[in-house]
Amino acid sequence: MLRHIHTFDLFESKNDKPIATFDFDGLFHVGKYYELDSSKRVRGTPEDWGFSDKIGELLKKVAEQFKCIIVSKRPTSDVDDVTKFMNMHDAHPDDVYCVPTHVEKAEKIKELGSVRHYDDQMRVFNDLKNMGYSLDYYLMDDDQKFSLVK
């Protein structure tokens, strides 16, 4: 008689955590995503990007109670670069999504069922509000401090 052994017990507790989403540019990635070069927009590589240790530590702290996912308005092809950058700095979100527009970013946050979002811009908050979606929205100021937006 064969007996099925449930092997996913170690992962279930993490999957049961509520979801917190994070923006990428301006939070983890500090510095310019694009640099102007003779009126052309030229993208750097993950090795060229600056990292915010303070926000990296925030991710680790939030990850104790939440499943942490990055949702960034970037070309979808940037997922590997964002993941590489985070791994280079020992910051490990549970997943990374890159979407081409702010509206799609808000839609992805809603689709994921995020209950908390960290960002450095109000635009996504307003898009979520216009969609009738409510969550705890933490807006970062110039000193890398977050305030809950109501």
Secondary structure, DSSP 8 states (H G I E B T S, - for coil): --------HHHHHHHTS-EEEE--BTTTEES-SEEEETTEEEE--GGGSEE-HHHHHHHHHHTTTSEEEEEEES-GGGHHHHHHHHHHTT---SEEEEESSHHHHHHHHHHHT-SEEEES-SHHHHHHHHTT---EEEEE-TTS-EEEE-
